Amino acid sequence: MDARMAPVLLVASLAALAWFHRNDVRGFGRFRAIEGTEGRQRAFLRWTRNACALYLGVPLIGLALLGRLDALLAFPDAFAVLTPAMPDFRIGSPLVLGLMAGALFGGGALGAMLRLGRRRPARPVPGLDITAMLPRNRAELLRVVPLVVNAGIGEEIFFRLYLPLLIVLSGGAPAFAFIASTLIFGLLHRYQGWLGAALATLLAALFAALYLGTGGLAAPILVHLLIDFNALVLRPAIALRFHARPD
């Protein structure tokens, strides 16, 4: 069953990613030109809806068709060959706690850098073009939170579990599956600029190592959420607290 179904699902999932990415690039270009907060808020909600359908809906349907929904909680045996090469990423280990602390402060630092780029448009951050995504008022901040939550959970399920599993079930080696998924993740962020795509690729490699090292999705989801929350929610919220703008 897996041998017949997995290649079909892999092709369909990659096609969905390509379609989503094309619309994402075009949509982000239009989004940068939006000045009114109502239009920006609608865009945030639309991104959340579309991303939820792709990164949560597609893998849940695909795993159900494969009879592999248990993989959401039980580490697939197909990936076990890679775990001996991973560091000690057990939840509660000093390494994981350090990564979480790094995500907390690193995400905040990234948010500060992006805020600086937005406040001084003449000197944007080279190669990193996502300042338009930063909330400009409290209403936008509330619309960004679901987007961050969906990214932290949905993208980890899709790129750390579902896509590598499809590749392995289609005949690919586990190492190749995670390398391919990591590179695809980075490529999908190319609309953010070369630095944005490079950072996304490095983070994807970290999330993959966390997943393989802990044998579950909890650690990569948590670190992913911390990074995005601090960059796109916490730091802008602090800035808004001291530099209030009308909603």
C-alpha positions as CSV (number, residue, x, y, z in Angstrom):
1,M,0.0,0.0,0.0
2,D,2.8,2.5,1.0
3,A,4.8,1.6,-2.1
4,R,1.9,2.6,-4.3
5,M,0.4,5.5,-2.4
6,A,3.5,7.3,-1.1
7,P,4.9,8.3,-4.6
8,V,1.5,9.7,-5.6
9,L,1.2,11.6,-2.3
10,L,4.8,12.9,-2.7
11,V,4.2,14.3,-6.2
12,A,0.9,15.8,-5.1
13,S,2.5,17.4,-2.0
14,L,5.4,18.8,-4.0
15,A,2.9,20.2,-6.5
16,A,0.9,21.8,-3.7
17,L,4.2,23.3,-2.2
18,A,5.1,24.8,-5.6
19,W,1.7,26.3,-6.1
20,F,1.7,27.7,-2.6
21,H,5.2,29.1,-3.0
22,R,4.3,30.8,-6.3
23,N,1.3,32.5,-4.7
24,D,3.3,33.3,-1.6
25,V,5.9,35.2,-3.6
26,R,3.3,37.1,-5.6
27,G,1.2,37.8,-2.5
28,F,4.2,39.1,-0.5
29,G,5.0,41.4,-3.2
30,R,1.5,42.9,-3.1
31,F,1.5,42.9,0.7
32,R,4.6,45.2,0.8
33,A,2.6,47.8,-1.0
34,I,-0.4,47.7,1.4
35,E,-0.4,50.7,3.8
36,G,-3.8,50.4,5.4
37,T,-4.0,48.2,8.5
38,E,-7.3,46.6,7.5
39,G,-5.7,45.2,4.3
40,R,-2.7,44.0,6.3
41,Q,-4.9,42.3,8.8
42,R,-6.9,40.5,6.1
43,A,-3.6,39.4,4.5
44,F,-2.3,37.9,7.8
45,L,-5.6,36.0,8.3
46,R,-5.5,34.8,4.7
47,W,-1.9,33.6,5.1
48,T,-2.8,31.7,8.2
49,R,-5.8,30.0,6.5
50,N,-3.8,29.0,3.4
51,A,-0.7,27.8,5.4
52,C,-3.0,25.8,7.8
53,A,-4.6,24.0,4.8
54,L,-1.2,23.2,3.4
55,Y,1.0,22.4,6.4
56,L,-1.6,20.8,8.6
57,G,-4.4,19.7,6.2
58,V,-2.2,18.0,3.6
59,P,0.0,15.9,6.0
60,L,-3.0,14.9,8.1
61,I,-4.9,13.7,5.0
62,G,-1.8,12.0,3.6
63,L,-0.9,10.3,6.8
64,A,-4.4,9.1,7.2
65,L,-4.4,7.6,3.6
66,L,-1.1,5.9,4.4
67,G,-2.5,4.6,7.8
68,R,0.4,6.4,9.5
69,L,-1.3,8.9,11.7
70,D,0.5,7.2,14.6
71,A,3.7,8.8,13.3
72,L,2.6,12.1,14.8
73,L,3.3,10.6,18.2
74,A,5.4,7.5,17.5
75,F,8.8,8.0,15.9
76,P,8.9,6.1,12.5
77,D,11.2,3.1,12.4
78,A,12.3,4.3,8.9
79,F,14.2,7.2,10.5
80,A,15.9,5.2,13.3
81,V,19.0,4.6,11.3
82,L,19.8,8.3,11.6
83,T,19.4,8.7,15.4
84,P,22.8,7.4,16.5
85,A,24.5,10.2,14.7
86,M,22.5,12.9,16.6
87,P,23.7,14.7,19.7
88,D,22.0,14.3,23.1
89,F,18.8,16.2,22.3
90,R,16.6,14.7,25.0
91,I,14.0,17.1,26.4
92,G,15.6,18.6,29.5
93,S,19.2,18.0,28.4
94,P,21.6,21.0,28.7
95,L,21.9,21.2,24.9
96,V,18.1,21.4,24.4
97,L,17.7,23.9,27.2
98,G,20.5,26.0,25.7
99,L,18.8,25.9,22.3
100,M,15.6,27.1,23.8
101,A,17.4,29.9,25.6
102,G,19.1,30.8,22.3
103,A,15.8,30.7,20.5
104,L,14.4,33.1,23.1
105,F,17.1,35.7,22.9
106,G,18.1,35.0,19.3
107,G,14.5,35.5,18.1
108,G,14.3,38.7,20.0
109,A,17.6,39.9,18.5
110,L,16.3,39.1,15.0
111,G,13.2,41.0,15.8
112,A,15.2,44.0,17.0
113,M,17.3,43.9,13.8
114,L,14.2,43.8,11.6
115,R,12.5,46.6,13.6
116,L,15.6,48.7,13.0
117,G,15.4,47.9,9.3
118,R,11.8,49.1,9.2
119,R,12.4,52.3,11.1
120,R,15.3,53.2,8.9
121,P,14.1,52.2,5.4
122,A,17.1,53.8,3.8
123,R,19.3,51.1,5.5
124,P,17.4,47.8,5.3
125,V,18.9,44.6,6.5
126,P,20.9,43.3,3.5
127,G,19.3,40.1,2.1
128,L,16.5,40.0,4.6
129,D,13.2,41.3,3.3
130,I,10.5,40.5,5.8
131,T,10.2,43.8,7.7
132,A,6.8,44.3,6.1
133,M,5.5,41.3,8.1
134,L,6.2,43.0,11.5
135,P,2.9,44.1,13.2
136,R,2.4,47.9,13.1
137,N,-0.3,48.0,15.8
138,R,-2.0,45.8,18.4
139,A,-4.7,44.7,16.0
140,E,-2.1,43.4,13.6
141,L,-0.2,41.8,16.4
142,L,-3.3,39.7,17.3
143,R,-3.5,38.5,13.6
144,V,0.1,37.5,13.5
145,V,-0.2,35.1,16.6
146,P,-2.2,32.4,14.7
147,L,0.3,32.6,11.8
148,V,3.2,32.0,14.2
149,V,1.4,29.1,15.9
150,N,0.6,27.5,12.6
151,A,4.2,27.9,11.4
152,G,5.6,26.3,14.5
153,I,3.3,23.3,14.5
154,G,2.3,22.9,10.8
155,E,5.7,23.4,9.2
156,E,7.4,20.9,11.6
157,I,4.8,18.3,10.9
158,F,5.1,18.8,7.1
159,F,8.9,19.2,6.8
160,R,10.3,17.1,9.6
161,L,7.8,14.2,9.4
162,Y,5.5,14.1,6.5
163,L,7.8,15.0,3.6
164,P,10.8,12.9,4.7
165,L,8.5,10.0,5.4
166,L,7.0,10.2,1.9
167,I,10.5,10.3,0.3
168,V,11.6,7.2,2.3
169,L,8.4,5.3,1.5
170,S,9.0,6.2,-2.1
171,G,12.4,4.5,-2.0
172,G,14.7,7.4,-1.0
173,A,17.4,7.0,1.7
174,P,16.5,8.6,5.1
175,A,19.5,10.9,5.0
176,F,18.6,12.1,1.5
177,A,15.0,12.6,2.7
178,F,16.0,15.0,5.4
179,I,18.5,16.9,3.3
180,A,16.0,17.3,0.5
181,S,13.3,18.5,3.0
182,T,15.7,21.0,4.6
183,L,16.7,22.4,1.2
184,I,13.1,22.7,0.1
185,F,12.2,24.5,3.3
186,G,15.0,27.0,2.7
187,L,14.0,27.5,-1.0
188,L,10.5,28.3,0.0
189,H,11.8,31.2,2.0
190,R,13.7,32.8,-1.0
191,Y,11.1,35.5,-1.2
192,Q,12.6,36.9,2.0
193,G,15.9,37.5,0.3
194,W,19.1,35.4,0.2
195,L,19.8,35.8,3.9
196,G,16.3,34.9,4.8
197,A,16.6,31.7,2.7
198,A,20.0,30.9,4.2
199,L,18.7,31.4,7.8
200,A,15.7,29.3,7.1
201,T,17.8,26.4,5.7
202,L,20.1,26.5,8.8
203,L,17.1,26.5,11.1
204,A,15.5,23.6,9.1
205,A,18.7,21.6,9.7
206,L,18.5,22.4,13.4
207,F,14.9,21.4,13.6
208,A,15.6,18.1,11.8
209,A,18.4,17.4,14.2
210,L,16.1,18.1,17.1
211,Y,13.5,15.8,15.7
212,L,15.9,12.9,15.0
213,G,17.8,13.5,18.3
214,T,14.7,13.5,20.5
215,G,12.6,11.0,18.5
216,G,9.6,13.3,18.4
217,L,8.2,16.6,17.2
218,A,7.8,18.3,20.6
219,A,11.3,19.8,20.7
220,P,11.5,21.2,17.2
221,I,8.0,22.6,17.5
222,L,8.8,24.4,20.8
223,V,12.1,25.9,19.5
224,H,10.4,26.9,16.2
225,L,7.6,28.6,18.1
226,L,10.1,30.4,20.4
227,I,12.1,31.8,17.5
228,D,9.0,33.0,15.5
229,F,7.2,34.2,18.6
230,N,10.0,36.4,19.7
231,A,10.9,37.8,16.3
232,L,7.3,38.5,15.1
233,V,5.3,38.9,18.3
234,L,7.2,39.6,21.5
235,R,9.7,42.1,20.1
236,P,7.1,44.1,18.1
237,A,4.8,44.0,21.1
238,I,7.5,45.5,23.3
239,A,8.2,48.1,20.7
240,L,4.5,49.0,20.4
241,R,4.3,49.3,24.2
242,F,6.8,52.1,24.1
243,H,6.1,53.5,20.6
244,A,2.3,53.1,20.4
245,R,0.7,53.5,17.0
246,P,-3.1,53.9,16.4
247,D,-4.9,50.6,15.7
